[in-house]
Amino acid sequence: MVGIKDVAKAAGVSVSTVSNVINGKKNVGAETKARVLAICKEMNYYPNTVGRTLKSGNNRTILFNFSDFDRSFYLKIINGISDYANANDYDLIICTKKSCEKYMRNNLTSGCIILDEKMKSDVLERAARESYPIVVLDRMLDNPHIKSIVVNNYDAMRQLIQGIVDRGYRKFGFIGGQEHTADNKERYKAFLDVLEHNHINFPRERYFAGDYREKSGYKAAKILMLSENLPEVLICANDNMAIGAIKAFRENGIKVPEDIAVAGFDDCDLAEAMGLTTVTIPNYERGYLAAQGLIENIQGNRNIDTFKITAKVKWRKTVRDRLER
């Protein structure tokens, strides 16, 4: 294995000179620096940057924490984060759940992006500081070192529900996500506000609590089918639950949208294949903006203003005009 002594010998300089070049010191001439770097490349010499980072506390690594691997939109967010990080010479560490906390230190990462409702806000409040900025994608926090980039769930859900009302639907069902999450609260409030504005009654027994996973949508639909009087349309707080509900309906001979219309939220990979009416969130751009906001704050260009991402309704075949049914 090639070592620093081998590089120094090949370049005709001292070991300390090679070390100074690697560490970006300014006490080495441009010609010598270029020669050392060229030889490092030729000899495939890669210094132990991890060890140096642990000693100095300086690094160019950002952290992304999310809750699980179940929801496909995470990959698009990761791609957006990765592209911006790579373009700006930053490395990316990805982790889930509580394992994130041990990496939220300056000697390991320079800052982090959070999309995990299980990561408590008080943990983030304690970790965030001028030398360790944080970007959150799932909540809004009033902290001088935390930037929020969130989806405008409310306006998008209002647009979806009003469009469904305009298509002639009056009897609604709703499958919610985890009730404590900001996304679910916003989406459900928008749903209720549109129904109230249109003088449409919504019986609470037509609300079903899910957890954003396909299985919970499947179970909720099975319970819903026990009633002799199905709603005309089932609104789901995300696509995974909508897909689970559609599978349950199909297994029991209930046609979508002929017997019941279904709408979701997120526009996951399967949504288009299943013809699911939903709300499209630009997740690649969401990740890109998160990385951009974080790295700008790391570099001292402080900006903690909340950024709200616009989402749009995507009309597909699972909701059609009631006159066509």
The 8 nearest C-alpha neighbors of each residue, nearest first, counted from 0:
[[1, 2, 44, 43, 5, 42, 3, 45],
 [0, 2, 44, 5, 42, 3, 43, 6],
 [3, 1, 5, 4, 0, 6, 44, 46],
 [2, 4, 6, 5, 7, 14, 1, 17],
 [5, 3, 7, 2, 6, 14, 8, 13],
 [6, 4, 8, 2, 3, 7, 1, 9],
 [5, 7, 3, 9, 4, 8, 10, 39],
 [8, 6, 4, 12, 10, 14, 5, 9],
 [9, 7, 11, 5, 6, 10, 4, 12],
 [8, 10, 6, 7, 11, 5, 38, 12],
 [11, 9, 7, 8, 12, 35, 6, 34],
 [10, 12, 8, 9, 7, 13, 6, 35],
 [13, 11, 7, 10, 16, 8, 14, 17],
 [12, 14, 16, 15, 7, 17, 11, 8],
 [13, 15, 17, 7, 16, 4, 18, 3],
 [16, 14, 18, 13, 17, 19, 12, 7],
 [17, 15, 19, 13, 18, 14, 20, 12],
 [16, 18, 20, 14, 19, 15, 7, 21],
 [19, 17, 15, 21, 16, 20, 22, 14],
 [18, 20, 16, 24, 22, 17, 21, 15],
 [21, 19, 17, 23, 18, 22, 32, 24],
 [20, 22, 18, 19, 23, 17, 46, 24],
 [23, 21, 19, 20, 24, 18, 17, 51],
 [24, 22, 20, 21, 19, 25, 18, 26],
 [23, 25, 19, 22, 26, 20, 27, 21],
 [24, 26, 27, 23, 28, 19, 20, 29],
 [25, 27, 24, 28, 19, 20, 16, 23],
 [28, 26, 25, 32, 29, 31, 20, 24],
 [27, 29, 31, 30, 32, 26, 25, 33],
 [28, 30, 32, 31, 33, 27, 34, 25],
 [31, 29, 33, 32, 28, 34, 27, 35],
 [32, 30, 34, 28, 33, 29, 35, 27],
 [31, 33, 29, 35, 30, 34, 20, 28],
 [32, 34, 30, 36, 31, 35, 37, 29],
 [35, 33, 31, 37, 32, 36, 38, 30],
 [36, 34, 38, 32, 37, 33, 10, 39],
 [35, 37, 39, 33, 38, 34, 32, 40],
 [36, 38, 34, 40, 35, 39, 33, 41],
 [37, 39, 41, 35, 40, 36, 42, 34],
 [40, 38, 44, 36, 42, 37, 41, 43],
 [39, 41, 43, 37, 38, 42, 36, 44],
 [40, 42, 38, 39, 43, 37, 44, 36],
 [41, 43, 39, 44, 40, 38, 1, 6],
 [44, 42, 40, 41, 39, 45, 1, 38],
 [43, 45, 39, 42, 1, 40, 46, 2],
 [44, 46, 43, 47, 39, 48, 40, 2],
 [47, 45, 48, 44, 21, 3, 2, 49],
 [46, 48, 49, 50, 51, 45, 52, 44],
 [47, 49, 51, 50, 46, 52, 45, 58],
 [50, 48, 52, 51, 47, 53, 107, 58],
 [49, 51, 53, 52, 48, 47, 54, 55],
 [50, 52, 48, 54, 49, 53, 55, 47],
 [51, 53, 49, 55, 56, 57, 54, 50],
 [52, 54, 106, 50, 51, 56, 55, 49],
 [55, 53, 51, 52, 56, 50, 106, 57],
 [56, 54, 52, 57, 53, 51, 106, 58],
 [55, 57, 106, 52, 53, 105, 54, 58],
 [58, 56, 55, 52, 106, 105, 59, 109],
 [59, 57, 52, 60, 109, 108, 56, 107],
 [58, 60, 89, 90, 109, 61, 108, 57],
 [59, 61, 90, 108, 89, 91, 58, 109],
 [62, 60, 91, 110, 108, 111, 109, 92],
 [61, 63, 111, 92, 91, 93, 112, 110],
 [64, 62, 112, 93, 111, 113, 92, 94],
 [63, 65, 113, 94, 95, 114, 93, 99],
 [66, 64, 115, 114, 95, 67, 113, 96],
 [65, 67, 115, 95, 96, 114, 64, 117],
 [68, 66, 69, 65, 95, 70, 96, 115],
 [67, 69, 70, 66, 71, 73, 65, 95],
 [70, 68, 67, 71, 212, 73, 66, 72],
 [69, 71, 72, 68, 73, 67, 239, 212],
 [70, 72, 73, 74, 267, 69, 268, 68],
 [71, 73, 75, 74, 70, 267, 76, 282],
 [74, 72, 76, 71, 75, 77, 70, 68],
 [75, 73, 77, 72, 76, 71, 78, 283],
 [74, 76, 283, 78, 72, 77, 73, 282],
 [77, 75, 286, 283, 73, 282, 79, 78],
 [76, 78, 74, 80, 79, 75, 81, 73],
 [79, 77, 81, 75, 76, 80, 82, 74],
 [78, 80, 287, 286, 283, 76, 82, 77],
 [81, 79, 286, 287, 77, 290, 78, 83],
 [82, 80, 84, 78, 79, 83, 85, 77],
 [83, 81, 85, 79, 84, 80, 78, 86],
 [82, 84, 86, 85, 80, 81, 287, 290],
 [83, 85, 89, 81, 87, 86, 82, 80],
 [86, 84, 88, 82, 87, 83, 89, 81],
 [85, 87, 83, 84, 88, 82, 89, 81],
 [86, 88, 84, 85, 89, 83, 294, 82],
 [89, 87, 85, 86, 84, 90, 59, 83],
 [90, 88, 84, 59, 60, 85, 87, 91],
 [89, 91, 60, 59, 61, 84, 85, 88],
 [90, 92, 61, 60, 62, 93, 89, 81],
 [91, 93, 62, 63, 61, 94, 90, 60],
 [94, 92, 63, 62, 64, 91, 95, 65],
 [95, 93, 64, 99, 63, 98, 92, 65],
 [96, 94, 65, 64, 66, 98, 99, 67],
 [95, 97, 66, 98, 99, 65, 117, 118],
 [98, 96, 99, 100, 95, 118, 101, 117],
 [97, 99, 100, 96, 101, 95, 94, 102],
 [98, 100, 97, 102, 101, 94, 64, 96],
 [101, 99, 103, 102, 98, 97, 122, 104],
 [100, 102, 103, 99, 98, 104, 97, 107],
 [103, 101, 100, 99, 104, 107, 108, 98],
 [102, 104, 100, 101, 108, 99, 105, 126],
 [105, 103, 106, 102, 107, 108, 101, 109],
 [104, 106, 108, 107, 109, 56, 131, 103],
 [105, 107, 56, 53, 104, 108, 52, 57],
 [106, 108, 105, 104, 102, 53, 109, 58],
 [109, 107, 60, 105, 61, 110, 104, 106],
 [108, 110, 105, 61, 60, 131, 59, 58],
 [111, 109, 131, 132, 61, 133, 108, 62],
 [110, 112, 62, 133, 61, 63, 134, 113],
 [111, 113, 134, 63, 135, 133, 62, 64],
 [112, 114, 135, 64, 115, 63, 136, 65],
 [115, 113, 65, 136, 137, 64, 135, 116],
 [116, 114, 66, 65, 117, 118, 113, 64],
 [115, 117, 118, 114, 180, 137, 66, 119],
 [118, 116, 115, 119, 96, 66, 97, 120],
 [119, 117, 116, 115, 120, 96, 97, 122],
 [120, 118, 122, 121, 117, 123, 116, 115],
 [119, 121, 123, 122, 124, 118, 140, 125],
 [120, 122, 124, 123, 119, 125, 126, 118],
 [123, 121, 125, 120, 124, 119, 126, 118],
 [122, 124, 126, 120, 121, 125, 127, 119],
 [123, 125, 121, 122, 127, 126, 120, 142],
 [124, 126, 122, 123, 127, 121, 128, 120],
 [127, 125, 123, 124, 122, 128, 103, 131],
 [128, 126, 124, 131, 132, 144, 125, 123],
 [129, 127, 131, 130, 144, 132, 126, 143],
 [128, 130, 131, 144, 132, 127, 143, 297],
 [129, 131, 128, 132, 297, 105, 109, 127],
 [130, 132, 128, 110, 129, 127, 109, 133],
 [133, 131, 110, 144, 127, 128, 145, 129],
 [134, 132, 145, 111, 110, 112, 127, 146],
 [133, 135, 146, 112, 145, 147, 293, 113],
 [136, 134, 113, 147, 112, 137, 148, 146],
 [135, 137, 148, 149, 114, 147, 113, 138],
 [136, 138, 114, 135, 149, 116, 181, 115],
 [139, 137, 136, 181, 135, 140, 147, 149],
 [138, 140, 147, 141, 137, 135, 149, 305],
 [141, 139, 142, 138, 145, 147, 146, 120],
 [142, 140, 139, 143, 145, 146, 144, 147],
 [141, 143, 145, 144, 140, 124, 146, 127],
 [144, 142, 145, 303, 141, 128, 146, 129],
 [143, 145, 132, 128, 142, 127, 129, 133],
 [146, 144, 133, 142, 134, 143, 132, 303],
 [145, 147, 303, 134, 305, 135, 304, 133],
 [148, 146, 305, 135, 139, 134, 136, 149],
 [147, 149, 306, 136, 305, 307, 135, 146],
 [150, 148, 307, 136, 308, 147, 137, 306],
 [151, 149, 308, 152, 307, 309, 310, 148],
 [150, 152, 153, 308, 307, 309, 154, 149],
 [153, 151, 155, 150, 186, 154, 185, 156],
 [152, 154, 185, 189, 156, 155, 151, 186],
 [153, 155, 157, 156, 152, 151, 158, 189],
 [154, 156, 158, 152, 157, 153, 310, 311],
 [157, 155, 159, 153, 158, 154, 186, 189],
 [156, 158, 154, 189, 160, 155, 159, 161],
 [157, 159, 155, 161, 156, 160, 162, 154],
 [160, 158, 156, 162, 157, 161, 312, 155],
 [159, 161, 163, 157, 162, 158, 156, 164],
 [162, 160, 164, 158, 163, 159, 157, 165],
 [161, 163, 165, 159, 160, 164, 158, 166],
 [164, 162, 160, 166, 165, 161, 168, 159],
 [165, 163, 168, 161, 166, 167, 162, 160],
 [164, 166, 162, 163, 167, 161, 168, 320],
 [167, 165, 320, 163, 164, 168, 321, 162],
 [166, 168, 164, 165, 321, 320, 169, 163],
 [169, 167, 164, 166, 163, 170, 231, 321],
 [168, 170, 171, 199, 164, 167, 231, 232],
 [171, 169, 230, 231, 168, 232, 172, 201],
 [172, 170, 232, 230, 233, 231, 169, 173],
 [171, 173, 233, 205, 230, 234, 206, 232],
 [174, 172, 234, 206, 233, 235, 175, 207],
 [175, 173, 207, 235, 208, 206, 236, 209],
 [176, 174, 208, 236, 209, 207, 173, 235],
 [175, 177, 210, 209, 211, 183, 236, 178],
 [178, 176, 210, 179, 180, 209, 183, 175],
 [177, 179, 180, 176, 183, 184, 175, 208],
 [180, 178, 177, 181, 184, 183, 176, 182],
 [181, 179, 182, 183, 178, 177, 184, 116],
 [180, 182, 184, 183, 185, 138, 179, 137],
 [183, 181, 185, 180, 184, 186, 152, 137],
 [182, 184, 186, 185, 180, 181, 176, 187],
 [183, 185, 181, 187, 182, 186, 188, 180],
 [186, 184, 188, 153, 182, 183, 187, 152],
 [185, 187, 183, 189, 188, 184, 153, 152],
 [186, 188, 190, 184, 189, 185, 183, 191],
 [189, 187, 191, 185, 190, 186, 192, 184],
 [188, 190, 192, 157, 186, 153, 187, 191],
 [191, 189, 187, 188, 193, 192, 186, 160],
 [192, 190, 194, 188, 193, 189, 195, 187],
 [191, 193, 189, 195, 194, 190, 188, 196],
 [194, 192, 196, 195, 191, 190, 157, 189],
 [193, 195, 199, 197, 191, 196, 192, 198],
 [194, 196, 198, 192, 197, 193, 199, 191],
 [195, 197, 193, 194, 198, 192, 199, 191],
 [196, 198, 194, 195, 199, 193, 164, 161],
 [199, 197, 195, 196, 194, 200, 193, 169],
 [200, 198, 194, 197, 195, 169, 201, 196],
 [199, 201, 202, 198, 194, 195, 170, 169],
 [200, 202, 203, 199, 171, 205, 194, 170],
 [203, 201, 204, 205, 200, 206, 172, 171],
 [204, 202, 205, 206, 201, 207, 172, 173],
 [205, 203, 206, 202, 207, 201, 172, 223],
 [204, 206, 172, 203, 202, 173, 207, 201],
 [207, 205, 173, 204, 203, 174, 172, 208],
 [208, 206, 174, 175, 219, 173, 209, 205],
 [209, 207, 175, 174, 176, 206, 210, 177],
 [208, 210, 176, 215, 175, 211, 177, 174],
 [209, 211, 176, 177, 212, 215, 208, 175],
 [212, 210, 176, 240, 209, 237, 239, 213],
 [213, 211, 210, 214, 239, 215, 240, 216],
 [212, 214, 240, 239, 243, 216, 215, 217],
 [215, 213, 217, 216, 212, 243, 218, 240],
 [214, 216, 209, 218, 217, 213, 212, 219],
 [217, 215, 240, 243, 244, 219, 213, 214],
 [216, 218, 243, 244, 214, 220, 215, 247],
 [219, 217, 221, 215, 220, 216, 214, 222],
 [218, 220, 216, 222, 221, 217, 215, 223],
 [219, 221, 223, 244, 217, 222, 218, 224],
 [220, 222, 218, 224, 219, 223, 247, 217],
 [223, 221, 219, 220, 224, 225, 218, 226],
 [222, 224, 220, 225, 221, 226, 219, 229],
 [225, 223, 226, 221, 222, 220, 229, 227],
 [226, 224, 223, 222, 227, 221, 228, 229],
 [225, 227, 224, 228, 223, 229, 222, 230],
 [228, 226, 229, 225, 224, 223, 230, 222],
 [227, 229, 226, 230, 224, 225, 223, 231],
 [230, 228, 227, 226, 231, 224, 223, 259],
 [231, 229, 170, 171, 232, 172, 228, 233],
 [230, 232, 170, 259, 171, 260, 168, 229],
 [233, 231, 260, 171, 259, 230, 261, 172],
 [232, 234, 172, 261, 173, 171, 260, 235],
 [235, 233, 173, 262, 261, 172, 263, 174],
 [234, 236, 174, 263, 237, 241, 173, 262],
 [237, 235, 175, 176, 264, 263, 174, 183],
 [238, 236, 264, 263, 235, 239, 240, 265],
 [239, 237, 263, 241, 264, 240, 265, 242],
 [240, 238, 213, 242, 241, 212, 237, 211],
 [239, 241, 216, 213, 243, 242, 238, 212],
 [240, 242, 238, 244, 243, 235, 239, 263],
 [243, 241, 245, 239, 244, 240, 238, 246],
 [242, 244, 217, 213, 216, 240, 246, 241],
 [245, 243, 217, 216, 220, 241, 247, 242],
 [244, 246, 248, 242, 247, 243, 249, 241],
 [247, 245, 249, 243, 244, 248, 250, 242],
 [248, 246, 244, 250, 245, 217, 249, 220],
 [247, 249, 253, 245, 251, 246, 250, 244],
 [250, 248, 252, 246, 251, 253, 247, 245],
 [251, 249, 247, 248, 252, 246, 253, 245],
 [252, 250, 248, 249, 253, 247, 224, 246],
 [251, 253, 249, 250, 254, 248, 247, 258],
 [252, 254, 248, 249, 251, 258, 255, 259],
 [253, 255, 258, 257, 256, 249, 252, 259],
 [256, 254, 257, 259, 260, 258, 317, 253],
 [255, 257, 260, 259, 317, 258, 254, 318],
 [256, 258, 255, 254, 324, 259, 260, 253],
 [259, 257, 254, 256, 255, 253, 260, 231],
 [260, 258, 256, 231, 232, 255, 257, 261],
 [259, 261, 256, 232, 318, 317, 255, 233],
 [262, 260, 233, 317, 232, 234, 318, 259],
 [261, 263, 276, 234, 277, 235, 275, 233],
 [264, 262, 238, 277, 235, 237, 241, 236],
 [263, 265, 237, 278, 277, 238, 236, 266],
 [266, 264, 279, 278, 280, 267, 237, 238],
 [267, 265, 279, 270, 277, 278, 264, 238],
 [268, 266, 270, 269, 265, 72, 71, 238],
 [267, 269, 270, 266, 271, 71, 272, 72],
 [270, 268, 272, 267, 271, 273, 266, 242],
 [271, 269, 275, 273, 267, 272, 266, 268],
 [270, 272, 274, 273, 269, 275, 268, 266],
 [273, 271, 269, 270, 274, 268, 275, 267],
 [274, 272, 270, 275, 271, 269, 242, 317],
 [273, 275, 271, 316, 315, 272, 317, 270],
 [276, 274, 270, 317, 273, 315, 277, 271],
 [277, 275, 315, 314, 262, 313, 317, 318],
 [278, 276, 263, 264, 313, 262, 266, 312],
 [277, 279, 312, 264, 265, 311, 313, 266],
 [278, 280, 266, 311, 265, 310, 312, 313],
 [279, 281, 310, 282, 265, 278, 266, 311],
 [282, 280, 284, 283, 285, 279, 310, 308],
 [283, 281, 285, 76, 284, 280, 75, 286],
 [284, 282, 79, 75, 76, 286, 285, 281],
 [283, 285, 287, 282, 286, 281, 288, 79],
 [284, 286, 282, 288, 283, 287, 281, 289],
 [287, 285, 76, 79, 80, 289, 283, 284],
 [286, 288, 79, 80, 284, 290, 289, 285],
 [289, 287, 291, 285, 286, 290, 284, 292],
 [290, 288, 286, 292, 291, 287, 293, 285],
 [291, 289, 80, 293, 287, 288, 292, 294],
 [290, 292, 288, 294, 289, 293, 295, 287],
 [293, 291, 289, 295, 290, 294, 288, 296],
 [292, 294, 290, 296, 295, 291, 134, 289],
 [295, 293, 297, 296, 291, 292, 290, 298],
 [294, 296, 300, 298, 292, 297, 293, 291],
 [297, 295, 301, 299, 300, 293, 298, 294],
 [296, 298, 294, 295, 299, 293, 132, 109],
 [299, 297, 295, 296, 300, 294, 301, 293],
 [298, 300, 296, 301, 297, 295, 129, 294],
 [301, 299, 296, 295, 298, 302, 297, 294],
 [300, 302, 296, 299, 303, 295, 297, 298],
 [303, 301, 304, 300, 296, 146, 292, 295],
 [302, 304, 146, 145, 305, 301, 143, 144],
 [305, 303, 302, 146, 306, 147, 148, 145],
 [306, 304, 147, 148, 146, 303, 307, 139],
 [305, 307, 148, 304, 147, 149, 308, 146],
 [308, 306, 149, 150, 151, 148, 309, 305],
 [309, 307, 150, 151, 149, 310, 306, 148],
 [308, 310, 151, 150, 307, 311, 280, 155],
 [309, 311, 280, 279, 155, 278, 308, 151],
 [312, 310, 279, 278, 155, 313, 309, 280],
 [311, 313, 278, 277, 159, 279, 314, 155],
 [312, 314, 277, 278, 276, 279, 315, 311],
 [315, 313, 276, 312, 277, 316, 318, 275],
 [316, 314, 276, 274, 275, 317, 313, 318],
 [315, 317, 274, 318, 319, 275, 276, 314],
 [318, 316, 256, 275, 260, 261, 276, 315],
 [319, 317, 260, 316, 256, 261, 276, 315],
 [318, 320, 321, 316, 317, 323, 256, 166],
 [319, 321, 166, 322, 323, 167, 318, 324],
 [322, 320, 324, 323, 167, 166, 319, 168],
 [321, 323, 320, 324, 167, 166, 319, 168],
 [324, 322, 321, 320, 319, 257, 166, 256],
 [323, 321, 257, 322, 320, 319, 256, 258]]
